[in-house]
């Protein structure tokens, strides 16, 4: 228990042992050289003093108490570290975590870090509690050890800690543990860190960090940097991200709106040799649609049509992207062609389905049963079986036994499926019934609104005529044409409704009496459409439309208010001669009621779309595409010329415009002054409410400013991100500082410096304090 060698100098160790065995000399004072608990025992003695000390006779009787006290002091201060390590392990086993932590701190203070096995038990023991305080303590242990003595850390405990941190919604700590593993060259296999990524991607901040982590790991493998033929590279190659890893992060990025970062991941995939799976094509299409890259979606269309194994929902998502892109760019002709093609194929498929049902009924009537798989039965070994993510995987023992991380991979696939299901809920333009794709009411509403905004009434009428021929409504009043005209009347677009009604009449499409009645009532309500009312009444008479009594009442009241008694009397006689009773307008009331009951959902959707007031500037998307193309090719001069032309034409650049420019300058390198100029323009636009900042743009700006050493601008971006409560990855910017600016402003400030130099110095020191380096 007593380690004499620790409290004695090498030259005096023999004399110290002899003095200890014969009994201590009476202490002369507090600073006596011969105190046994002194740090430097006997180091200040002369030769005579040593002889006197050796010739001294032991005085047991008089100094027994002193001997006991000195022994206890040595026992307290020179306690065996192995005993402390054993106490740490016992405290973890007995779940006395406070005792374990205090004992660990004593061990570190007395003898440094415990041995590898004790550290692993401490890390995993705290992690398994899933308590935020204990998880932070466990992470602090890893952070401290990785900086001072990283060889004491093992791979499996750190992977386990990162997994638990990701599960417990601490993605910033989880990603930092993985980063430390990579930095220490203890490479986690892709099956393990993909599961960590899958848990992180269940929340917006985690998704943002996961995309950064995949890019950081992916950059290690780009352009064939790692030779797969070398045996020494096998651990590193086991960490290489695969198509499934990209699919998880890209799906989450779509779900949480970080699509520009997702596109950077797509650009990384071919550079590290990752080929996308068929299902990933759909995710790629949705990313291109969000970022407004119509040409890229058109390129994918051939691959999607030829791909094998795509499900019905995946086809639905792809055509939803394509339709959305057509509407975004104002390509109404292409959108109309797609909708009509869907209607035509749906009509043919419906006929085939009815024929198949007839055959099936005939087979059933003859008692002939075809073989089939029972719905609901599931193969126990099927990969679609639900994977439990409960407490059994939180146990480190079972985690450690799974050497290939097979359970984690299954868990990651289940979490990926949850993300995909949430993403499918965002599809709103295309629906599927019995495997047949149909445009939704929302799609019709957006398309009709686009026609109305472009004032293309003739083109809209042509579309309605063609659609009515492919569509087979239950009744005339529930047809697509009637609902569109009804919606136009509801939002006050009476002139457009009348034009559409004329076009339908010329094309021989019957619309029913309810549309004439509702349009006449709307004219009467506004009170200054006498010529339109006369023309509409004439058209109704020629078409053989019988108006209801409520319509006649509105017409009579309207003419009476204008003192047109002759016209009012004429209408009253006409109504009387036609034997129209008050129940005659039930047809229109049924139409209105059907709208309220969501039976005619298109009318409701179109009214909502028009009244929302949301308009799309198609030209901005076109210019953004041009600027993005130049930025991708690193033709920055041409990109700036396009930006200037865009401004001249009166189109305000948005966040996507600036993001393309900022990321291109970051890729070129050294163009940080140009980024500061763009930052000034962005602030002006933001102050005038012409542009809205997003996290991806501000994060890209912050990276450029920190990398280039523009810390005054960096602090402006940080203040703005903190104002909008956006997450900032401090670990990333701390690493950036240590890599490029470690020695910046380390010494004392010069006595003579300009005001600008002083401001720059203060900004840099402020940033250094912000990342926690002072």
C-alpha positions, 0 to 999 in steps of 0.5 A: 500500500505504501509506495516509498519510491514515489515520495523519495528522491533517487539519491536518498531513497536508502536513507529514507527507507532506513529512517522509516523503519527505525522511526521518524525524528521528532518534527521540528516545525512545519517546514522540516525536511524530514516530514514523511509527507513532504514532497522532497524528503531529505533533499536539503540535508547536508552530509553531517545532518545525514550522519546524525540522522543515521546515528539517531537511536529509535525512541519508540515510546516517545514517538509512537504517536508520531509514527502512526500519524505519519503512516496515515498521511502516507496512506492517504496521499500515496493510495494505490491507483489499482484500488481506485480503479477497482472502486470505479468498476464496482461503483459502475456495476452497482450504479453508484455513478456519483461515486464512480465519477468522484473516484475517477477524478481522484484517479486522474488527479493522483495518477492520470487516466485509468487503464483502458478497460476501466475507461471503457467501462466508465464510458459505456456505464454512463452511456447506458443510463441515457441520462443527459448529465451522465452522457455529457460526463461520458463525452467529457471523458472521451474529449479529455482522453482523446486530447491527452492520451488517445491510445487508451480509447477503444473503438467499440465503446466510442461507437456505442457512446455515439449511438446512444448520444444520437438516440438521445437527441444529442446529435452534436456530441454524437457526430463529434465522437465519430470525428474523434474516432476518425482523427485517431485513425480508429475507423468505425465501419460504415454499418456502425456509423450509418446507424448513428447517422440514421438516428441523427437524421430523425431531427433537423439539427441532426440531419444537418450535422449528418450531411456534414459528417458524410461529406467529411468522411467522403472527402477522404476517399474522393479521386481514388486517394485510398488504394484498395489494393493495400492491406493497410487501407482495409480499416479505412475502406471499411468506413467508406460511405455506401449508397444506403448511407447517402440515401439516409442523409439525402432523404432526411435533407429533403424532409427538413429542407436542406436541399442545397447541402443534399445536392453537394452530397450528390456531386460527391457520390461519383467522385468517391465511386458510389453508384446510386440504387434505383430508389435513390433516383427518386430522391435525386429527382426530388432534390433537383426539383426543390433546387429548380434544376429541371434539366437534371430531372429530364435526364433522370426520366429515362433511367426511372422509366427503365429502372427495375424494382421501383414501387408504385409510390416511388413512381408517384413521387417522381412524376410529382417532381416532374409536374411541380418543376413544370409549374415552377418554370411556367411550362404549362404545355408540358404539364398539360401533356403529362396530365392528359397522358395520365388521364388517358392511361388511367382510362385504359387501365380502368377498362382493363381492370373492369375486364379482369374483374369480370374474368375473376367473377366468372372464375369464382362462380365456377368455384375455381380458385387461383393460387394466391398469397395470403395478405398479412402473412409475413416471412419471419426472416423478411427484411421488412420485419419491424426491427425493435429499437428498444432496450435490448440494443442499449445493453453494451454486452449485446452490442459488443457481441454483434461484431459485424453490426448486423443489428445496427444495420437492420435498425438503420434500414427501419429508421430510413423507412420511417423517413421515406414514409414521412417524405411520401406524405409530402406528395400532393400533385399525383395520387395512385389508385390500384396502381394507376396514377391520377392528378390530384385536385391540388394539381388541377388547382395549381394548373388552372391558377397558372393559366389564369395568372398567365391570362391564357383562357383559350389554352385553359379552355382547350385543356378543359375540353380534352380533359373532359373527354378523358374524364368520366364524371358521375354527373355533369354537375360534378365534372372537372369543367363545372368545378373549374368554372364554379371556382372562377365564379367563387373568387370573382373572376366572372369574365374568365368564367364567362369566356370558359363557358362560351368555349365549352358551348362552342366545343359542345361540352354540356355544363348543366344549369347550375353554372348559368344560374351561379354566374347570373347571380354573381352578375346580379350581385355586382350590378353593372353587367347588364349586357353580360346578363342579356348575352348569358340568358340568350346563350342559356335559351339556345342551349336549352338550359332551364334556369331555377326560380332563385335565379329568376328572383335575383334577376327580377330584383336586380332589374327592379333596383335599376327601375327596369320594371318592363324587364322585371315584368317580362322575367316574371311572366317568363318564369310563370309560363315555364311553371318553375317552382321554388324547388327548381333550384335544388340542383344548384344547392346540391352542388354547393352542398357537395363542395362543402362535403369535399365531393367537389374538392377541386372547387375548394382547392382552386378557391384556396389557391387563388385567394392565397395570393402566392405567385411564382416568378418563373424568371427567377428560377431560369436565372438561378439555373443559368448562374448555377451552371456557370458556378458549377463550371467555375466560370465566375466572371460569366456568373457575375455577368448573369447576376448583373443582367438579372438585376437589370431586368428587375428580378431580385436574387434570392438565397439560392442565387447567393448560395450558388455563388458563395459555394463556388467561391469557396470551391475556387479558394482565395476569393473571400473579398468577393464573398464579403461584397455579396454579403453586403448586398445580402444584408441590404436585400434582407433589410428591405424584406426582399430576401430571406436568409436560410441556415445553409446560406449563412453556414456557407458564408460563415465557413468562407469568412472563418477560412479567409480570416474575416472574423468581423464579418464572421461575427456578424453572421454568427449574431444573425444565426443566433438571432434566428436560433439557427444551429451552429457547429462550433466543433467544425469552426474550432477545427478550422481555426486550429488548422489555419489560424492557430498562431493568429494574435497569440502575442501581446498587442502592438503598441502602435496600431490603427483603428482598423487593425484594433477592430480586426484583432478584437473580432478575431479574439471574440471569435476565439472566445466564442469557439471556446479556446480562451 
